[in-house]
Amino acid sequence: MGGNSGNNKMTITQVAKKVGVATKTIMRWEHSGKVNLPRRDWRGWRVYYKEDLEKLREFHESLYYLDETV
C-alpha cells in the first residue's frame, strides 16, 4: 500500500483493528442497519474513510454508554 496513505482508504480489517472489534462485528452492524453500509470499490470490496471510522468508533462507544446506564 506504500504511497497511497494520502487517500485515507482503509479496509474492514484496518477499521476493525482501530475500533477494537472483529470484522464480523462490523459486518453484523451493517447487515442489521445499526451503521451505514460502506462504499465499495470496483471489486465490490468495502472501502472505509476517516469519517466512516469515526462513525463506527462513536457507535461502538455508545454501546458501552448504553450498557452503563441500564
C-alpha positions as CSV (number, residue, x, y, z in Angstrom):
1,M,0.0,0.0,0.0
2,G,3.1,2.2,0.2
3,G,2.5,5.6,-1.2
4,N,-1.3,5.6,-1.0
5,S,-1.5,6.8,2.5
6,G,-2.8,10.2,1.3
7,N,-6.1,8.8,0.1
8,N,-7.2,7.7,3.6
9,K,-8.8,4.5,2.3
10,M,-9.0,1.6,4.7
11,T,-10.1,-2.0,4.6
12,I,-12.6,-3.5,7.0
13,T,-9.6,-5.3,8.7
14,Q,-7.9,-2.0,9.3
15,V,-11.0,-0.3,10.6
16,A,-11.9,-3.2,12.9
17,K,-8.5,-3.1,14.4
18,K,-8.7,0.6,15.1
19,V,-12.3,0.3,16.5
20,G,-11.3,-2.7,18.6
21,V,-13.8,-5.2,17.3
22,A,-13.8,-8.2,14.9
23,T,-14.5,-7.7,11.2
24,K,-17.6,-9.9,11.6
25,T,-18.9,-7.5,14.2
26,I,-18.8,-4.6,11.8
27,M,-20.5,-6.7,9.1
28,R,-23.2,-7.7,11.6
29,W,-23.8,-4.0,12.5
30,E,-24.0,-3.2,8.7
31,H,-26.4,-6.0,8.0
32,S,-28.7,-5.1,10.9
33,G,-28.8,-1.5,9.9
34,K,-27.1,-0.2,13.0
35,V,-24.4,1.6,10.9
36,N,-24.4,2.8,7.3
37,L,-23.2,0.5,4.6
38,P,-19.7,1.4,3.4
39,R,-18.8,2.4,-0.1
40,R,-17.4,-0.4,-2.4
41,D,-14.5,-0.4,-4.8
42,W,-14.6,-1.8,-8.3
43,R,-14.1,-5.3,-7.0
44,G,-17.0,-5.0,-4.5
45,W,-14.7,-4.8,-1.5
46,R,-15.7,-2.5,1.4
47,V,-13.8,0.8,1.4
48,Y,-13.8,3.0,4.5
49,Y,-12.6,6.6,5.0
50,K,-11.8,8.6,8.1
51,E,-15.4,9.8,8.6
52,D,-16.6,6.1,8.4
53,L,-14.1,5.2,11.1
54,E,-15.2,8.0,13.3
55,K,-18.9,7.0,13.0
56,L,-18.0,3.3,13.8
57,R,-16.0,4.4,16.8
58,E,-18.9,6.6,18.1
59,F,-21.3,3.7,17.6
60,H,-19.0,1.3,19.5
61,E,-18.5,3.8,22.3
62,S,-22.3,4.4,22.5
63,L,-22.8,0.7,23.2
64,Y,-20.7,1.0,26.4
65,Y,-22.5,4.1,27.4
66,L,-26.0,2.5,26.9
67,D,-24.8,-0.6,28.9
68,E,-23.7,1.6,31.8
69,T,-27.0,3.5,32.0
70,V,-29.2,0.4,32.3
